Amino acid sequence: MKSNGFTLIEILVSITILMILITVGIPSFDDFIVQMRVDNEISSINRLLNTARVSAISNSLPTTVCPLNDDNQCHNQWHKSISVFIDTNNNKIFEANKGEIILTSKDAIHHQDKLQYGTSRIGLTYGNDGHLNGWGQNATFSYCPHNHLNKSRGVVVHLSGRAYKSKQDKSSGRDKTRSGKYIVCH
């Protein structure tokens, strides 16, 4: 007589193989999710910078990128929402009553991750030529995911106004700037 079921041994072997695959796969999946989050944030920051630069050139008006506090002043808490706005008087304060407008914004980052621009910079402003408008605004946006610092990435902003994403170093697997420095958060 022919049976159409599974034996106990076949079920136990199948469960054992499934458990091995899950045990191996979950850490890899977690790394994949973190890498995707970091890549998305870096791309989003790069888009913000490009939007600000193009706006400054197109409108011939200073355009600022920064997180705004409750008084609409730039501050250095980059982990919060970041705004791009036309800053007609170049004072790093969004003033709608003076005709300034917010062009776009980016939501806050993952609550445990870290994002910084330089070590204490409060914002950057593009002039009508697309260059950074003011001394000391060139720096690196460093994005460091919690408990995954080896996946840190960055965007370097030059005085010329151009922004460059960090690239993965093949030997270490960590991201470096074009000048060969690793991305770190302080």
N, C-alpha and C positions, 0 to 999 in steps of 0.2 A: 504494500500500500504506500502510495506517494503522499508526502506531507507538503503543504504550501506555506510553511512558517519559517521562522528563524530559530536556531538553537540558542541556548543560553550562552554558549561559548561565543557564537557569532555576535550576539548583542554586546557582551562584555568587551570583546575586541573592538567593536565599532565605537563604543563609549570611550574606551581608552584612547583610541586614535583621535576622537573628537576633543577630548580633554587636553591632549598634547598640542593639538592645533590651536585651541583657544589660549592655552598658556603661552605659547610662542607668539601668537598673533596680537594679543591685547597690548603689550608694551609697544609693539611696532605701530599699532593703530593710534595709540596715544601720541607717539612721536610725530606721526603723520598729521594729526589734528593740530598740534602745537605749531608745526612747520607751516601749515596752511594759514593759521591765524597770524603768524609773524609776517609771512609773505603778503597777506592781504593788507595788514596795517602799513607795511613799508610802501606798497603800491598806492595806498590811499594818501599817505603823506606826500609821496612824489607827485601825485595828481594835484593835491592842494597847492604845492609849490609852483607847479607849472601853470595852474589856473591864475595864481597871484601874479606871476611874471608876465603872462600874456595880457592880463587885465591892465597892469601898469603900463605896458607898452601901447596897447590899443587905446586906452583912455587918456594917456599922458597924465596920469594921476598916481600919487603914491598908493601902494596897496600893501596892507599889513597882514601877516599870518601870525596868529597867537591864540592862546586860550584866554577867554574874557572872564573876569570875575563879575560879581553882582552889580558893580558900578560901571560895567562895560570898559574896564581898564585891563590892559594886557598884564598877565602875571606868569610866573614860571611853573605852573602846575600843568605840565604838558600831558599828563595822564587823563585830564578832563577833556571836554569837547574843545575842538580847535576851530577857529573861524578865520575866514578870509574876508577882509572888508576894505573898501576904498577909504583911505585915511587922508583926506584932503589937506589937513594941517600937519600931518606926519608926527602926531603926538602919542600914538599907540593907545588911543582911547576911541572907542566907537561912539560917534555922536550923530545919531539919526537926525536931530534937530538942525544940524549943519549940512544936511544933504548927503551924509555918508551912508553907504548901503552895504549890507552883508551879501557877498557874492555866493558863498557856499560855506559849509561847515562839515566837520567830521565828528562822529560820536566819540565818547570816551573809550579808552582801551579797556581790555579785560582787567578786572579789579585787582588782580594780584601781579600783573605785569608792570614793567617800568618803562617810561618813555621820557627822555630828556633831550634838550637842545643845548649843546655845550654843557656847562655845569650849572649856570644860573641865569641864562638869557631869558628875557620875557617875551621876545617876539622878533620878527624880522620884517623889514619893509623894503619893497622893491620900488625903485625910482622909475621915471618914465622911459629910461633907456634900458630897463630890464636888469640893471645891476642892483646889488644890495645898496640901500640908501642909508649910509651911516657906517661909521667905523665899528669894527668888532662884532659884526653880525654873522660873519662866516663861521660855521661850526658844523658839527655832525649831529643829526638826529639819531640817537641810539635807542633801539627797541630791544629790551631784554625780557624774555618770557620767564616767569617764575618757575624755579626748579629745572630750567632747561637753558642755562646761560650759554651753552655751546651752540645754541640756535639763534643767538643774538644777531641782529642785522642793523644796518644803518643807511642813512641818506646824508651824503656830504653836500653842503651848500657852499659854493665858492663866492667870492666877492663879485665875480662876473654875473652872479645870479643863477648860474647853471647848477642843477642838482644831479648827483650821481649816486646810484644805489651801490652798496657794498657787494662784493662778489665772494663766493666761497673759495677758500684756499684748498686746493686738492690734497695737499699733504696733511693738513691738520683737520680739515672738515669744517673749520670756523670761517666766518666772514671777515674780510679785510677791506679797508678803504683802498683807493687807488694809490695812496702813498705807502701802503703796506702795514698799516696799523690795524690791530684787531678791534672789533667793536666791543666796548665795555660800557657798563653803567656804573656810576659812582654813588 
